[in-house]
Amino acid sequence: MNVFQWVVVAIIIVAIFLFVKVRYIKHKLTWIFILMLILLTYIGFLASTAGQDFDLSTFEGSQTAIKLYLAWLSNGFDNMKVLTGQATKLDWSTNKSKMVEKLKK
């Protein structure tokens, strides 16, 4: 085998190795994302039900806790909607004369 063939074989081996590693990293990142999503859901559930008096071992208590969590989550999305709406109404253009005045001070 000449040098060109060795280089092609080496490139193919490296490409296969990188393909396997990228698939492994992608799979691992997916699991990390899923675990973080579960953790954030759990922390949100604890934060939304803190200080409430209900029994999670009964169906009614679990139902109350889930309704409370979903209401808390819905309220959070409503707040983000209002915040985004207000942010789009702001004047985001740059005013050079105001910037020059601020720099002079």
matplotlib code that plots the C-alpha trace (Angstrom):
import matplotlib.pyplot as plt

x = [0.0, 1.2, 1.0, -2.2, -4.0, -2.8, -4.1, -7.5, -7.7, -6.7, -9.3, -12.0, -11.1, -11.1, -14.5, -16.0, -14.6, -16.0, -19.4, -19.7, -18.5, -20.9, -23.8, -22.8, -22.5, -25.9, -27.5, -25.9, -27.0, -30.6, -30.6, -29.1, -31.8, -34.6, -33.2, -32.9, -36.5, -37.7, -35.7, -37.1, -40.6, -40.1, -38.6, -41.5, -44.0, -42.4, -42.3, -45.9, -47.3, -45.1, -47.2, -50.3, -52.0, -53.0, -52.4, -50.6, -51.5, -55.2, -56.7, -58.3, -55.0, -53.1, -55.7, -55.6, -51.8, -51.8, -54.4, -52.4, -49.2, -50.9, -52.5, -49.0, -47.5, -50.3, -49.9, -46.1, -46.9, -49.4, -46.8, -44.2, -46.8, -47.4, -43.7, -43.0, -45.8, -44.6, -41.0, -42.1, -43.8, -40.5, -38.4, -35.4, -33.8, -30.5, -30.6, -27.1, -27.6, -28.7, -25.7, -23.3, -24.8, -24.3, -20.7, -19.9, -21.1]
y = [0.0, 3.4, 6.5, 7.8, 4.5, 4.7, 8.2, 7.3, 4.3, 6.5, 9.1, 6.4, 5.1, 8.5, 9.3, 6.1, 6.8, 10.4, 9.2, 6.7, 9.4, 12.0, 9.5, 8.7, 12.3, 13.1, 10.2, 11.3, 15.0, 13.8, 12.0, 15.0, 17.2, 14.8, 14.6, 18.4, 18.7, 16.2, 18.0, 21.4, 20.0, 18.6, 21.8, 23.8, 21.4, 21.8, 25.6, 25.9, 23.6, 25.0, 26.0, 24.3, 21.7, 18.6, 14.9, 13.4, 9.9, 10.5, 11.0, 14.3, 15.6, 14.6, 16.2, 19.4, 19.5, 18.9, 21.6, 24.0, 23.2, 23.6, 26.9, 28.1, 27.0, 28.7, 31.9, 31.8, 31.5, 34.4, 36.5, 35.7, 36.6, 40.0, 40.6, 39.8, 42.0, 45.0, 44.4, 44.6, 48.0, 49.5, 51.7, 49.5, 51.8, 53.5, 57.3, 58.5, 62.0, 60.5, 58.1, 61.0, 63.0, 60.0, 59.5, 63.2, 63.1]
z = [0.0, -0.8, 1.4, -0.2, 0.6, 4.2, 4.5, 3.1, 5.5, 8.4, 7.4, 7.2, 10.6, 12.2, 10.5, 11.9, 15.4, 15.3, 14.0, 16.9, 19.5, 18.2, 18.3, 21.9, 22.9, 21.3, 23.2, 26.4, 26.0, 25.3, 28.6, 30.4, 28.9, 30.0, 33.5, 33.8, 32.6, 35.2, 37.9, 36.9, 36.9, 40.4, 41.8, 40.2, 41.8, 45.2, 44.8, 43.7, 46.5, 49.3, 52.4, 51.1, 53.3, 51.4, 51.5, 48.5, 49.6, 48.7, 45.3, 46.3, 47.7, 44.6, 42.4, 44.4, 44.1, 40.4, 39.8, 42.0, 40.0, 36.6, 37.7, 38.9, 35.5, 33.6, 35.6, 34.8, 31.0, 31.3, 33.0, 30.3, 27.6, 29.2, 29.7, 26.1, 24.9, 26.9, 25.7, 22.1, 22.7, 23.9, 21.6, 21.0, 18.4, 19.2, 19.5, 18.7, 20.2, 23.6, 23.5, 22.8, 25.7, 28.1, 27.0, 27.6, 31.2]

ax = plt.figure().add_subplot(projection="3d")
ax.plot(x, y, z, "-o")
ax.set_aspect("equal")
plt.show()
